[in-house]
Amino acid sequence: RTYPGDCISVAGAKGGGKTSFAIQVAIANTGDGTPVIWCALELDPKQISTRIVGNMHGVHTAEIRERWPSDRIAHSLTAIADMWRFVDRYSDTERQVAALMDAIHLAKKVYRRPPLVIIDYLGKLASMAKDIKLATIQAVEQMRAAAIAEQCFIMLLVQTSRANEGSLTGRIDIAAATDAMGSAAESAEVEAA
């Protein structure tokens, strides 16, 4: 269940199922009447859409890409098309956050309820900064503030580095685990999911 004002992170290694999990949560929310705002910073909307269809039909995305005609994919997406919006991708962090906030405001105006917001993935919001760790912490703080101010639920997908994957298995202390997600250990800006 998602709650307005919450900001959580889903952390894991590349290929660990973070995007698939987020898609499942998003599909469940659209079925409940909650709009979804997907900020696709790693995969493009077409790739995410293929994964959505695969999730809805229990079919691997490779089969969809290779064997499904585009009209069949489009038909499958009609089940969520009205409730799911992608945010345009920008290389500038401030412009990206502004576009995201515009999408949240529009969704609230159109649907009269706060959206579920997926940031896929957090590291891309800060990747152009000189100090990536500081920029990541600032991005988390911005998203947490947005979740509270807009009373929406924000899910941050976070890719851990190979060096920090131990944080997911409990082999390192909590300070290192939160550092792996780009957040301060003494701060509560992100609740681990």
Rosetta blueprint (number, residue, H / E / L):
1 R L
2 T L
3 Y L
4 P L
5 G L
6 D L
7 C E
8 I E
9 S E
10 V E
11 A E
12 G E
13 A L
14 K L
15 G L
16 G L
17 G L
18 K H
19 T H
20 S H
21 F H
22 A H
23 I H
24 Q H
25 V H
26 A H
27 I H
28 A H
29 N H
30 T H
31 G H
32 D L
33 G L
34 T L
35 P L
36 V E
37 I E
38 W E
39 C E
40 A E
41 L L
42 E L
43 L L
44 D L
45 P H
46 K H
47 Q H
48 I H
49 S H
50 T H
51 R H
52 I H
53 V H
54 G H
55 N H
56 M H
57 H H
58 G L
59 V L
60 H L
61 T H
62 A H
63 E H
64 I H
65 R H
66 E H
67 R H
68 W L
69 P L
70 S H
71 D H
72 R H
73 I H
74 A H
75 H H
76 S H
77 L H
78 T L
79 A L
80 I L
81 A H
82 D H
83 M H
84 W E
85 R E
86 F E
87 V L
88 D L
89 R L
90 Y L
91 S L
92 D L
93 T H
94 E H
95 R H
96 Q H
97 V H
98 A H
99 A H
100 L H
101 M H
102 D H
103 A H
104 I H
105 H H
106 L H
107 A H
108 K H
109 K H
110 V H
111 Y H
112 R L
113 R L
114 P L
115 P L
116 L E
117 V E
118 I E
119 I E
120 D E
121 Y L
122 L H
123 G H
124 K H
125 L H
126 A H
127 S L
128 M L
129 A L
130 K L
131 D L
132 I H
133 K H
134 L H
135 A H
136 T H
137 I H
138 Q H
139 A H
140 V H
141 E H
142 Q H
143 M H
144 R H
145 A H
146 A H
147 A H
148 I H
149 A H
150 E H
151 Q L
152 C L
153 F E
154 I E
155 M E
156 L E
157 L E
158 V E
159 Q E
160 T L
161 S L
162 R H
163 A H
164 N H
165 E L
166 G H
167 S H
168 L H
169 T H
170 G L
171 R L
172 I L
173 D L
174 I H
175 A H
176 A H
177 A H
178 T H
179 D H
180 A H
181 M L
182 G L
183 S L
184 A L
185 A L
186 E L
187 S L
188 A L
189 E L
190 V L
191 E E
192 A E
193 A L
